[in-house]
Amino acid sequence: MHDLEQWLLDDRPPRFVQLATAASLEGEASLRRWHDLGAQAAQRLGVEQVVIDVRVRQDAFNPEHVEAIADAGLIYLSGGNPQHLARTLIDTPVWEAIHAAWRSGSSLAGCSAGAMALGGYVPDIRHPRHGGQDGLGLVPSLRVLPHFDVYAKWIPDVVMRPLLEPGATVVGIDEQTSLQAEPPEDPQAPWEFRGVGRGSCWRIEPDRKYRVNSPIALPVAVT
């Protein structure tokens, strides 16, 4: 994903701000792995790695974390548990700082759980009968299913039903693939999202799925 990461940092401050919040329930070894991957990416890209160590909701009220997000070139949300990520960040100063930085021109990216949490609703894929929860709502109508080329055939109908509600756009994203967009000239216009990478992005509807070959227009939460 080097080319994608480079594109996200083009003409932006050389600061790679990383939150491995979604992986915090998995313990120190998992957090260390994500932070090591971030350090390797930052070195490869020639930028500074900034770790925002938010593990539980209380951490997201730390003013030092809020301050460290300013002037980010890229803000990156790791994989892990998307519901924990959303619960931890929603309505906190850290999420407000991330949103403000993004509105001011910082790039924002999510991997796996990080991508899922940016939509308006996050399913509980591991325990589907427990139901899902609100996401961070950056792209309110978007529902993301990551690792789609690996796990799609194992996703039960009980997960899919609430995702396919009226007005929602459900997208499956293959591994080593991204759904990416740049801001439109008109700040009130929908953003155009395109699939880029080794695999494909898939539009999922109640009766079919099909490969995304043209941009998907989606509103984003710019205010």
C-alpha positions in Angstrom: 0.0 0.0 0.0 3.0 2.3 -0.3 1.7 4.2 -3.3 -1.6 4.9 -1.5 0.2 6.1 1.7 2.4 8.3 -0.4 -0.7 9.7 -2.2 -2.3 10.4 1.1 0.7 12.4 2.3 1.4 14.3 -1.0 1.6 18.1 -0.4 0.8 17.6 3.3 2.9 17.9 6.5 5.3 15.0 7.0 3.5 13.7 10.1 1.9 10.2 10.1 -0.5 10.2 13.1 -1.5 6.7 14.1 -4.2 5.4 16.4 -4.2 1.6 17.1 -7.3 2.0 19.3 -9.2 -0.8 17.5 -6.4 -3.3 18.5 -6.2 -2.2 22.1 -8.4 -5.0 23.4 -6.0 -7.6 21.9 -3.2 -6.7 24.3 0.3 -5.2 24.2 1.7 -7.6 21.6 -1.0 -6.5 19.0 -0.5 -2.8 19.8 3.2 -3.2 19.4 2.8 -4.9 16.1 0.7 -2.0 14.8 3.0 0.6 16.1 6.0 -1.2 14.5 4.2 -1.4 11.2 3.5 2.4 11.5 7.2 3.0 12.3 8.2 1.0 9.2 5.8 2.9 7.0 6.9 6.3 8.4 10.5 5.4 7.7 9.7 4.2 4.2 7.8 7.4 3.5 10.4 9.7 5.1 7.9 11.2 7.6 7.5 11.4 11.4 5.5 8.7 13.2 3.2 10.1 15.9 1.5 7.5 18.1 -1.8 8.6 19.8 -2.1 6.0 22.5 -5.9 6.0 23.0 -6.9 2.6 24.4 -10.0 3.4 26.4 -12.5 6.2 26.2 -10.9 8.2 29.0 -7.7 8.4 26.9 -9.7 10.3 24.2 -10.1 13.2 26.6 -6.4 13.7 27.1 -5.5 17.2 25.9 -1.9 16.0 25.0 -3.4 13.6 22.5 -5.7 16.3 21.1 -2.7 18.7 20.6 -0.6 16.0 18.9 -3.2 15.5 16.2 -2.8 19.1 14.9 -0.8 19.5 11.7 -1.1 15.8 10.7 -0.5 14.9 7.1 -2.1 11.5 7.5 -4.3 10.2 10.4 -4.5 6.4 10.3 -6.9 4.1 12.2 -5.7 0.5 12.6 -7.5 -2.8 12.3 -8.9 -4.6 15.3 -12.4 -4.3 16.8 -14.5 -1.6 14.9 -17.1 -1.3 17.6 -14.5 -0.7 20.3 -12.9 2.0 18.1 -16.3 3.8 17.5 -17.4 3.5 21.2 -14.0 4.9 22.3 -13.9 7.9 20.0 -17.5 9.1 19.4 -18.2 12.5 21.0 -14.7 12.9 22.4 -12.1 15.7 22.0 -9.8 13.3 20.1 -12.4 12.6 17.5 -13.3 16.3 17.3 -9.6 17.0 16.7 -9.4 14.3 14.0 -12.4 15.6 12.3 -11.1 19.2 12.5 -7.8 18.2 11.0 -9.5 16.3 8.2 -11.7 19.3 7.4 -8.5 21.4 7.3 -6.8 19.2 4.7 -5.3 16.2 6.6 -5.8 12.8 5.0 -7.8 10.2 7.0 -7.5 6.5 6.4 -8.8 3.4 8.1 -7.6 -0.2 7.7 -10.2 -3.0 8.2 -11.8 -2.1 11.5 -10.7 1.5 11.0 -12.5 1.6 7.6 -15.6 0.1 9.1 -15.8 2.6 11.9 -15.8 5.6 9.6 -19.3 4.8 8.3 -22.6 5.4 10.0 -23.2 1.9 11.3 -20.8 -0.9 12.5 -22.1 -4.5 12.5 -20.8 -7.0 15.1 -19.5 -9.6 12.7 -18.1 -11.8 15.4 -21.4 -11.8 17.4 -24.1 -10.9 14.8 -27.1 -11.6 17.0 -25.9 -8.9 19.4 -26.5 -6.3 16.8 -24.4 -3.4 15.7 -23.9 0.2 16.8 -23.4 3.7 15.5 -20.1 4.4 13.7 -18.1 7.6 13.7 -20.3 8.8 10.9 -17.7 10.5 8.7 -19.4 9.0 5.7 -22.9 8.4 7.2 -24.5 6.3 4.5 -21.5 4.0 4.0 -21.3 0.5 5.3 -17.9 -1.3 4.9 -17.1 -5.0 4.7 -13.3 -5.4 4.7 -11.3 -8.4 3.6 -14.1 -9.1 1.2 -12.2 -11.4 -1.1 -11.3 -13.6 1.9 -14.4 -13.6 4.2 -17.4 -12.7 2.0 -18.8 -16.2 1.8 -18.8 -16.5 5.6 -20.7 -13.4 6.4 -24.1 -14.5 7.7 -27.4 -13.0 6.6 -28.0 -11.7 10.1 -25.1 -9.4 9.6 -26.1 -8.3 6.1 -29.8 -7.5 6.9 -29.2 -4.3 8.9 -26.5 -3.2 6.6 -28.9 -3.2 3.6 -31.3 -0.7 5.1 -32.8 2.0 2.7 -30.4 4.8 2.0 -27.3 2.8 2.9 -24.4 2.0 0.5 -22.8 -1.3 1.3 -19.3 -1.8 -0.1 -17.0 -4.8 0.2 -13.3 -4.0 -0.1 -10.8 -6.7 -1.0 -7.5 -7.0 0.8 -4.6 -4.7 -0.5 -7.3 -2.5 -2.0 -8.7 0.9 -1.0 -11.9 2.9 -1.5 -10.5 6.5 -1.7 -11.7 10.0 -2.5 -10.5 13.5 -2.8 -12.6 16.5 -1.7 -14.8 18.1 -4.4 -14.4 21.7 -5.4 -17.9 22.4 -3.9 -17.6 21.6 -0.2 -21.4 20.7 -0.1 -21.2 18.2 -3.0 -20.9 14.5 -2.5 -17.5 12.9 -2.6 -16.6 10.5 -5.4 -15.1 7.3 -4.0 -13.1 5.0 -6.3 -11.6 1.5 -5.8 -7.9 1.3 -6.2 -5.4 -1.5 -5.6 -4.7 -5.1 -6.2 -8.3 -6.4 -5.8 -11.7 -4.9 -6.3 -14.4 -3.0 -4.4 -17.9 -4.4 -4.6 -21.3 -2.7 -4.4 -23.6 -5.0 -2.4 -27.4 -4.9 -2.8 -30.1 -7.2 -1.5 -30.2 -9.4 -4.6 -26.7 -9.1 -6.1 -23.2 -7.8 -5.8 -21.1 -6.2 -8.6 -17.6 -4.8 -9.0 -17.4 -1.0 -8.7 -16.0 0.3 -12.0 -17.2 3.9 -11.7 -17.1 6.4 -8.8 -19.6 6.1 -6.0 -21.0 9.5 -4.9 -21.5 9.7 -1.1 -22.1 12.6 1.2 -19.6 13.1 4.0 -19.9 14.9 7.4 -18.1 18.1 6.7 -19.6 20.0 9.6 
